[in-house]
Amino acid sequence: MQRFISFLGQILGKNLLVLGLVGLLSLSSVFFGVQQPAAAATVSSHQTNQERTIGNNKSAQQRERSYEEMAKDAKDAVNNPQELDEEYEQDLKAYKQEHRGEGGLVEGAKNLLEKTTNSK
């Protein structure tokens, strides 16, 4: 009987020791998790966050205005496609005037084709 009680005491002692260590470990992780954000929050970081918020509001307003302008331009393009085609033609002419000597892949292919067909 005495052996059984001592054996039971050893088993319960080890289990209680393991449970106690696991409990302390989990309790310590809770405390470390709580202290990190509390230590990081300072007055200067709070002011910096306010400045960022003000900057974000300005950029959001600017994005909203740009979006409204683009939406208006898109509606105008849908309502008047000929005007859009005329703008494209003007831009294409301006581009060709700026890049006269460069030609391009299609122009180069045309020139090469003409050279090969004329030489035969």
C-alpha positions in Angstrom: 0.0 0.0 0.0 2.8 2.4 0.9 4.4 1.7 -2.5 1.2 2.4 -4.3 0.8 5.8 -2.5 4.5 6.8 -3.2 4.1 5.7 -6.9 0.9 7.8 -7.1 2.6 10.7 -5.5 5.4 10.6 -8.0 3.1 10.5 -11.0 0.9 13.3 -9.7 3.9 15.4 -8.8 5.4 15.1 -12.3 2.0 15.9 -13.9 1.5 18.9 -11.6 5.0 20.1 -12.3 4.4 19.9 -16.1 1.0 21.6 -15.9 2.5 24.3 -13.7 5.3 25.0 -16.2 3.0 25.1 -19.1 0.7 27.5 -17.3 3.6 29.8 -16.4 4.8 29.7 -20.0 1.4 30.7 -21.4 0.9 33.3 -18.7 4.3 34.9 -19.6 3.4 35.0 -23.3 0.2 36.9 -22.5 2.2 39.5 -20.6 4.8 39.9 -23.3 2.1 40.3 -26.0 0.3 43.0 -24.0 3.4 45.1 -23.3 4.7 45.4 -26.8 2.0 47.7 -28.2 1.8 49.7 -25.0 5.5 50.5 -25.1 5.4 51.4 -28.8 2.7 54.0 -28.5 4.2 57.4 -27.7 3.2 61.0 -28.2 5.5 61.5 -31.2 4.2 58.5 -33.0 0.6 59.6 -32.3 1.4 63.0 -33.9 3.0 61.4 -36.8 -0.1 59.3 -37.3 -2.2 62.4 -37.3 0.1 64.0 -40.0 -0.2 60.9 -42.1 -4.0 61.0 -41.8 -4.1 64.6 -43.0 -1.8 63.7 -45.9 -3.9 60.7 -46.8 -7.1 62.9 -46.8 -5.4 65.3 -49.2 -4.2 62.6 -51.5 -7.7 60.9 -51.3 -9.3 64.2 -52.4 -6.9 64.6 -55.2 -7.5 61.0 -56.3 -11.3 61.6 -56.2 -10.9 64.7 -58.4 -8.8 62.9 -60.9 -11.3 60.1 -61.0 -14.1 62.5 -61.6 -12.2 64.1 -64.4 -11.4 60.8 -66.0 -15.1 59.7 -65.7 -16.2 63.0 -67.4 -13.7 62.4 -70.2 -14.9 58.9 -70.7 -18.5 60.0 -70.9 -17.5 62.7 -73.4 -15.7 60.1 -75.5 -18.7 57.8 -75.5 -21.1 60.6 -76.4 -18.8 62.0 -79.2 -16.5 59.3 -80.7 -15.7 61.5 -83.7 -14.0 64.0 -81.5 -11.9 61.2 -79.9 -10.9 60.0 -83.4 -9.8 63.5 -84.4 -7.7 63.8 -81.2 -6.1 60.5 -82.0 -5.3 61.6 -85.6 -3.7 64.8 -84.3 -1.6 63.0 -81.7 -0.5 60.5 -84.4 0.5 63.3 -86.7 2.4 65.0 -83.9 4.2 61.8 -83.1 5.2 61.1 -86.7 6.6 64.7 -87.0 8.6 64.2 -83.9 10.0 60.8 -84.9 10.5 61.3 -88.7 13.8 59.5 -89.1 13.0 56.6 -86.9 10.5 54.9 -89.1 9.5 51.9 -87.1 9.1 48.2 -87.5 6.4 48.4 -90.1 8.2 51.1 -92.1 11.4 49.0 -92.0 9.5 45.9 -93.2 8.0 47.9 -96.0 11.4 49.3 -97.1 12.9 45.9 -97.0 10.1 44.4 -99.0 10.4 47.1 -101.6 14.2 46.6 -101.9 13.8 42.8 -102.4 11.0 43.1 -104.9 12.7 45.9 -106.9 16.0 44.1 -107.2 14.5 41.0 -109.0 
